[in-house]
Amino acid sequence: MRPAAVIAIALAAGAAVLTALLLERPATPESPPSPAVRPVLPAASVAPPPAAHAAPAEGSALAPRVVRAVLHERLHSPALSPERLEALAAGRIAPVAAALRAAREPGAAALLADLAALCESLPDSADGAAARDALGVAGRDALAVASLERLAGAVHAARATLEAGCAATSFDAAGIRSALEAGARAGDPHSVERLAFLSRGDAGRLASAALLGMPRAQLRLALDQLPGQPAAARSWLEAAAKQDPEAEALLGACLLGGCGAGPDPAAARAALESAAGHGAPVALGWLAAGAGGEDPSRWSPAGALVTPLPPAHPEALGLTPVERYAWAALAAGLAADGCFGLDLDLAAGALAARARLERALSPAEAAEGTAAAAALESRTGASARQSRGCP
């Protein structure tokens, strides 16, 4: 694995200076370090919030949802038609790859590149062993343990489906790059973006992809420009946030620290809540954390473009313990439903956070927490699952 690069960002806003740190992951899929898992405290007397979303069946019935969540997270191309998605979800990767090699439609080369990257990353993706160990200890939260045990079986089945499909498929790296080059010459923005990430020093292609509206390129450009051009960086970050919940979460963190101007906690909270309502794990982590000691950097998905360190003053968001619990409960529901794909460590962190915050609620807050969690699930649960590909 190539070492991660730490980007220190100093933004002057009048007499105040914002220092934000972003730990940047490699653009190509490699084995990221598994996030540490917090211990789960015994459950308090708060009843689990009633889910507006029907609970998935045990075991293998949950596996297709996990596969779809993985595909939704990793494949970003207009060439991903419903028919191709169905075939990929069933593990029929080889015929889809063959069709993409012959296709001339926009985004076909980019989708083929995404498939190759997905298959390359599977052997190294975190298997959640640390998560299962942490939640399997006697005296841990029973609901979290039961959810993770069921999820572990589904993840194992989902991984087997994807690995079998990948094993039956061959990818020609040179051919994929040639197809991307042809797509870029034809003006396909998805091909331009993939080439920008394949050639990490190609600032021109990165700028072209950003100008063509590709949110991941816009986010990368924002990170590159933050140290010296905060106003331009914020503009790119705002553009990316309109399309990408993870970028919107980073915009919220930036706004909390200043983002080239004075700190704006109200706008930061609005951005984080919008991102969390669309299932962004980092935003869910920051909202659940508040000033309560939760480490939101552990909520970064294994394949994330960047892993942000927590904001300096999360208490400025003004979240109450009840509100924090409601966001943690939403995250735990997404985790239990397989919406975090193969990332068992991230799922365990979400389940652990719910249990810890539940434990900290007073008896009066417990009833409020249950009601707030149910209301938040009703208001945002469907959109969060839709955004993560696990409706």
C-alpha positions as CSV (number, residue, x, y, z in Angstrom):
1,M,0.0,0.0,0.0
2,R,1.3,3.4,-0.8
3,P,1.5,5.6,2.3
4,A,-1.4,8.0,2.9
5,A,-0.5,11.7,2.5
6,V,-1.5,14.2,5.2
7,I,-2.6,17.5,3.9
8,A,-2.4,20.4,6.4
9,I,-4.8,23.2,5.5
10,A,-4.5,26.6,7.1
11,L,-7.2,29.1,6.1
12,A,-7.1,32.7,7.4
13,A,-10.4,34.4,8.3
14,G,-9.7,37.8,9.7
15,A,-7.8,37.3,12.9
16,A,-8.9,33.6,13.1
17,V,-7.0,30.8,11.4
18,L,-8.7,27.5,10.6
19,T,-6.5,24.5,10.6
20,A,-8.1,21.4,9.1
21,L,-6.4,18.1,8.4
22,L,-7.5,15.6,5.8
23,L,-5.8,12.2,5.5
24,E,-5.9,11.5,1.8
25,R,-6.3,7.9,0.6
26,P,-4.8,6.7,-2.7
27,A,-7.1,7.2,-5.7
28,T,-6.5,3.6,-6.8
29,P,-8.2,0.9,-4.7
30,E,-5.8,-0.6,-2.3
31,S,-6.1,-2.2,1.2
32,P,-6.8,0.7,3.6
33,P,-6.1,0.3,7.3
34,S,-9.0,-1.1,9.2
35,P,-10.5,1.6,11.5
36,A,-10.4,0.9,15.2
37,V,-13.6,-0.2,16.7
38,R,-14.9,1.3,19.9
39,P,-16.1,-1.1,22.6
40,V,-19.9,-1.4,23.0
41,L,-21.3,-0.5,26.4
42,P,-24.2,-2.5,27.8
43,A,-27.5,-1.3,26.6
44,A,-29.5,1.2,28.6
45,S,-33.2,1.1,28.9
46,V,-33.9,2.8,25.6
47,A,-36.1,0.8,23.3
48,P,-34.7,0.4,19.8
49,P,-36.5,3.0,17.6
50,P,-39.2,1.5,15.4
51,A,-37.9,1.4,11.8
52,A,-39.9,2.8,9.0
53,H,-38.0,0.5,6.8
54,A,-38.9,-3.2,6.9
55,A,-36.2,-5.3,8.6
56,P,-34.4,-7.5,6.1
57,A,-34.6,-11.3,6.4
58,E,-31.8,-13.3,8.1
59,G,-28.7,-14.5,6.4
60,S,-28.6,-14.9,2.6
61,A,-31.7,-12.7,2.1
62,L,-29.6,-9.7,3.2
63,A,-26.6,-10.5,1.0
64,P,-28.1,-9.1,-2.3
65,R,-28.7,-5.8,-0.5
66,V,-25.0,-5.8,0.6
67,V,-23.9,-6.5,-3.0
68,R,-26.1,-3.7,-4.3
69,A,-24.7,-1.3,-1.7
70,V,-21.1,-2.2,-2.8
71,L,-22.0,-1.7,-6.5
72,H,-23.7,1.6,-5.8
73,E,-20.7,2.9,-3.8
74,R,-18.0,1.8,-6.3
75,L,-19.6,2.2,-9.8
76,H,-20.2,5.7,-11.0
77,S,-21.2,5.7,-14.7
78,P,-24.3,6.4,-16.8
79,A,-23.5,3.1,-18.5
80,L,-24.7,1.2,-15.4
81,S,-28.2,0.4,-16.7
82,P,-30.8,-1.4,-14.6
83,E,-30.1,-4.6,-16.7
84,R,-26.4,-4.4,-16.1
85,L,-26.9,-3.7,-12.4
86,E,-29.1,-6.8,-12.1
87,A,-26.5,-8.9,-13.8
88,L,-23.7,-7.6,-11.6
89,A,-25.7,-8.1,-8.5
90,A,-26.1,-11.7,-9.4
91,G,-22.3,-12.0,-9.9
92,R,-22.4,-12.1,-13.7
93,I,-19.5,-9.8,-14.1
94,A,-17.9,-11.4,-17.1
95,P,-20.7,-10.9,-19.6
96,V,-21.2,-7.3,-18.5
97,A,-17.4,-6.6,-18.9
98,A,-17.5,-8.2,-22.4
99,A,-20.4,-6.0,-23.4
100,L,-18.7,-2.9,-22.1
101,R,-15.5,-3.7,-24.0
102,A,-17.6,-3.7,-27.2
103,A,-19.8,-0.8,-26.3
104,R,-19.3,2.8,-27.6
105,E,-21.8,4.5,-25.4
106,P,-20.7,7.3,-23.0
107,G,-19.4,6.0,-19.7
108,A,-18.8,2.4,-20.9
109,A,-15.0,2.6,-20.5
110,A,-15.4,4.3,-17.1
111,L,-17.7,1.5,-15.9
112,L,-15.3,-1.1,-17.1
113,A,-12.5,0.7,-15.2
114,D,-14.6,0.8,-12.1
115,L,-15.4,-2.9,-12.3
116,A,-11.7,-3.7,-12.7
117,A,-10.9,-1.5,-9.7
118,L,-13.6,-3.2,-7.6
119,C,-12.3,-6.7,-8.4
120,E,-8.8,-5.7,-7.7
121,S,-9.7,-4.3,-4.2
122,L,-11.8,-7.3,-3.0
123,P,-9.0,-9.4,-1.7
124,D,-7.6,-6.6,0.4
125,S,-10.9,-5.1,1.7
126,A,-11.4,-5.2,5.4
127,D,-13.1,-8.3,6.6
128,G,-14.2,-6.9,9.9
129,A,-12.5,-9.5,12.1
130,A,-11.6,-6.8,14.6
131,A,-15.3,-5.7,14.6
132,R,-16.6,-9.2,15.3
133,D,-14.0,-9.7,18.1
134,A,-15.0,-6.4,19.7
135,L,-18.7,-7.1,19.6
136,G,-18.4,-10.8,20.5
137,V,-17.2,-10.2,24.0
138,A,-19.6,-11.2,26.8
139,G,-21.5,-8.3,28.3
140,R,-21.6,-6.3,25.1
141,D,-24.8,-4.8,23.7
142,A,-27.1,-7.6,22.7
143,L,-28.8,-5.8,19.8
144,A,-25.5,-4.7,18.3
145,V,-24.0,-8.2,18.6
146,A,-27.1,-9.8,17.0
147,S,-27.1,-7.2,14.2
148,L,-23.5,-7.7,13.4
149,E,-23.6,-11.5,13.5
150,R,-26.4,-11.5,11.0
151,L,-24.6,-8.9,8.9
152,A,-21.3,-10.8,9.0
153,G,-23.0,-13.8,7.4
154,A,-24.5,-11.6,4.7
155,V,-21.2,-9.9,4.0
156,H,-19.5,-13.3,3.7
157,A,-22.2,-14.4,1.1
158,A,-22.0,-11.0,-0.8
159,R,-18.2,-11.2,-0.9
160,A,-18.4,-14.8,-2.3
161,T,-20.8,-13.6,-5.0
162,L,-18.5,-10.8,-6.1
163,E,-15.3,-12.8,-5.8
164,A,-16.7,-15.6,-8.0
165,G,-17.8,-13.1,-10.6
166,C,-14.4,-11.4,-10.6
167,A,-12.5,-14.7,-10.8
168,A,-14.4,-15.5,-14.0
169,T,-13.6,-12.2,-15.5
170,S,-10.3,-10.9,-17.1
171,F,-9.4,-7.3,-17.3
172,D,-6.9,-5.8,-19.7
173,A,-5.4,-2.7,-18.1
174,A,-3.9,-1.4,-21.3
175,G,-7.1,-2.0,-23.1
176,I,-9.1,-0.2,-20.5
177,R,-6.7,2.8,-20.6
178,S,-6.9,2.9,-24.4
179,A,-10.7,2.9,-24.2
180,L,-10.6,5.7,-21.6
181,E,-8.3,7.7,-23.8
182,A,-10.8,7.3,-26.7
183,G,-13.7,8.2,-24.5
184,A,-11.8,11.4,-23.3
185,R,-11.1,12.4,-26.9
186,A,-14.8,12.0,-27.6
187,G,-15.7,14.3,-24.7
188,D,-16.9,11.7,-22.2
189,P,-16.4,13.4,-18.7
190,H,-16.4,10.0,-16.9
191,S,-13.4,8.9,-19.0
192,V,-11.6,12.2,-18.3
193,E,-12.2,11.7,-14.6
194,R,-10.9,8.2,-14.5
195,L,-7.8,9.2,-16.4
196,A,-7.2,12.0,-14.0
197,F,-7.2,9.6,-11.1
198,L,-5.0,7.1,-13.0
199,S,-2.4,9.9,-13.6
200,R,-2.3,11.5,-10.3
201,G,0.0,14.3,-11.4
202,D,-2.1,15.3,-14.4
203,A,-3.5,18.6,-13.1
204,G,-4.9,19.5,-16.5
205,R,-7.1,16.4,-16.8
206,L,-8.2,16.9,-13.2
207,A,-9.3,20.4,-13.9
208,S,-11.0,19.3,-17.1
209,A,-13.0,16.7,-15.2
210,A,-13.9,19.2,-12.6
211,L,-15.1,21.7,-15.2
212,L,-17.1,18.9,-16.8
213,G,-19.0,18.5,-13.6
214,M,-17.5,15.3,-12.1
215,P,-17.9,15.6,-8.3
216,R,-15.0,13.5,-7.3
217,A,-12.6,15.5,-9.5
218,Q,-14.1,18.7,-8.0
219,L,-13.5,17.4,-4.5
220,R,-9.9,16.4,-5.4
221,L,-9.3,19.9,-6.9
222,A,-10.8,21.5,-3.8
223,L,-8.3,19.6,-1.6
224,D,-5.4,20.5,-3.8
225,Q,-6.3,24.2,-3.7
226,L,-7.3,24.6,0.0
227,P,-3.8,25.5,1.3
228,G,-3.2,28.4,-1.1
229,Q,-6.5,29.3,-2.7
230,P,-9.2,28.8,-0.1
231,A,-11.9,30.8,-1.9
232,A,-11.5,28.7,-5.1
233,A,-11.3,25.5,-3.1
234,R,-14.6,26.4,-1.3
235,S,-16.2,27.0,-4.7
236,W,-15.2,23.6,-5.9
237,L,-16.2,22.0,-2.7
238,E,-19.7,23.6,-2.9
239,A,-20.0,22.3,-6.5
240,A,-19.1,18.8,-5.5
241,A,-21.5,18.9,-2.5
242,K,-24.4,19.4,-4.9
243,Q,-23.9,15.9,-6.3
244,D,-22.0,13.9,-3.6
245,P,-23.0,13.5,0.0
246,E,-19.5,12.8,1.2
247,A,-18.3,16.1,-0.4
248,E,-21.2,17.8,1.3
249,A,-20.1,16.3,4.6
250,L,-16.6,17.7,4.1
251,L,-18.1,21.1,3.2
252,G,-19.9,21.0,6.5
253,A,-16.6,20.4,8.3
254,C,-15.0,23.2,6.4
255,L,-17.8,25.6,7.2
256,L,-17.5,24.8,10.9
257,G,-13.9,25.8,10.9
258,G,-14.2,28.8,8.6
259,C,-13.6,27.6,5.1
260,G,-11.9,30.8,4.0
261,A,-14.2,33.0,6.0
262,G,-15.6,33.1,9.6
263,P,-16.9,29.9,11.1
264,D,-20.6,29.3,10.3
265,P,-21.9,26.6,12.6
266,A,-25.5,26.9,11.4
267,A,-24.5,26.4,7.7
268,A,-22.1,23.6,8.8
269,R,-24.9,21.8,10.6
270,A,-27.3,22.2,7.7
271,A,-24.7,20.7,5.3
272,L,-23.9,17.8,7.7
273,E,-27.5,17.0,8.3
274,S,-28.2,17.1,4.5
275,A,-25.3,14.8,3.9
276,A,-26.3,12.5,6.7
277,G,-29.8,12.4,5.4
278,H,-28.3,11.0,2.2
279,G,-26.4,8.3,4.1
280,A,-22.9,9.8,4.3
281,P,-21.1,7.9,7.1
282,V,-18.7,10.8,7.9
283,A,-21.6,13.2,8.4
284,L,-23.5,10.7,10.5
285,G,-20.4,10.2,12.6
286,W,-19.9,14.0,13.2
287,L,-23.5,14.5,14.1
288,A,-23.5,11.5,16.5
289,A,-20.2,12.7,18.0
290,G,-21.0,16.2,19.1
291,A,-18.8,17.0,22.0
292,G,-19.2,13.5,23.4
293,G,-15.8,12.0,22.7
294,E,-16.8,9.9,19.6
295,D,-14.1,9.8,17.0
296,P,-15.8,10.6,13.7
297,S,-12.7,9.9,11.6
298,R,-13.5,6.2,12.3
299,W,-16.7,6.6,10.3
300,S,-14.8,7.0,7.0
301,P,-15.6,4.2,4.6
302,A,-12.8,1.9,3.6
303,G,-12.8,3.1,0.0
304,A,-13.2,6.8,0.7
305,L,-11.2,9.4,-1.3
306,V,-10.2,11.1,2.0
307,T,-10.4,10.4,5.7
308,P,-11.0,13.6,7.5
309,L,-10.0,14.2,11.1
310,P,-12.7,15.6,13.4
311,P,-13.5,19.3,13.5
312,A,-11.8,21.3,16.2
313,H,-15.0,22.4,17.9
314,P,-17.9,20.0,17.2
315,E,-19.8,21.4,20.2
316,A,-20.4,24.5,18.0
317,L,-23.0,22.4,16.1
318,G,-25.3,22.7,19.1
319,L,-26.5,19.1,19.1
320,T,-28.3,17.8,22.2
321,P,-27.7,14.3,23.5
322,V,-31.1,13.3,22.2
323,E,-30.3,14.6,18.7
324,R,-27.0,12.9,18.7
325,Y,-28.6,9.6,19.7
326,A,-31.2,10.0,16.8
327,W,-28.4,10.3,14.2
328,A,-26.5,7.4,15.7
329,A,-29.7,5.3,15.6
330,L,-30.2,6.1,11.9
331,A,-26.6,5.1,11.2
332,A,-27.0,1.9,13.2
333,G,-30.2,1.1,11.2
334,L,-28.3,1.6,7.9
335,A,-25.5,-0.6,9.2
336,A,-27.9,-3.4,10.2
337,D,-29.6,-3.2,6.8
338,G,-26.3,-3.8,4.9
339,C,-26.0,-0.3,3.6
340,F,-22.3,0.0,4.3
341,G,-21.5,-2.8,2.0
342,L,-18.6,-5.1,2.9
343,D,-17.3,-2.6,5.5
344,L,-18.1,-4.5,8.7
345,D,-15.8,-2.3,10.7
346,L,-17.8,0.8,9.7
347,A,-21.0,-1.1,10.5
348,A,-19.7,-2.1,13.9
349,G,-18.7,1.5,14.7
350,A,-22.2,2.7,13.9
351,L,-23.8,0.0,16.1
352,A,-21.3,0.7,18.9
353,A,-22.0,4.4,18.8
354,R,-25.7,3.8,19.1
355,A,-25.1,1.6,22.1
356,R,-22.7,4.1,23.8
357,L,-25.0,7.1,23.3
358,E,-28.0,5.1,24.5
359,R,-26.2,4.2,27.6
360,A,-25.5,7.9,28.3
361,L,-29.1,9.1,28.1
362,S,-30.9,9.9,31.3
363,P,-34.3,8.3,31.8
364,A,-36.1,11.5,30.6
365,E,-33.9,11.7,27.6
366,A,-34.4,8.0,26.8
367,A,-38.1,8.5,25.8
368,E,-37.2,11.6,23.9
369,G,-34.4,9.7,22.1
370,T,-36.7,6.9,21.0
371,A,-39.2,9.4,19.6
372,A,-36.6,11.5,17.9
373,A,-34.9,8.4,16.4
374,A,-38.3,7.2,15.0
375,A,-39.1,10.7,13.6
376,L,-35.7,10.9,11.9
377,E,-36.0,7.5,10.5
378,S,-39.4,8.3,9.1
379,R,-38.1,11.6,7.6
380,T,-34.8,10.5,6.1
381,G,-34.5,6.7,6.3
382,A,-35.8,6.1,2.8
383,S,-33.6,8.7,1.2
384,A,-30.5,7.6,3.0
385,R,-31.1,4.0,1.9
386,Q,-31.8,5.1,-1.7
387,S,-28.6,7.1,-1.8
388,R,-26.6,4.2,-0.5
389,G,-28.2,1.7,-3.0
390,C,-29.9,-0.4,-0.3
391,P,-33.6,0.6,-0.5
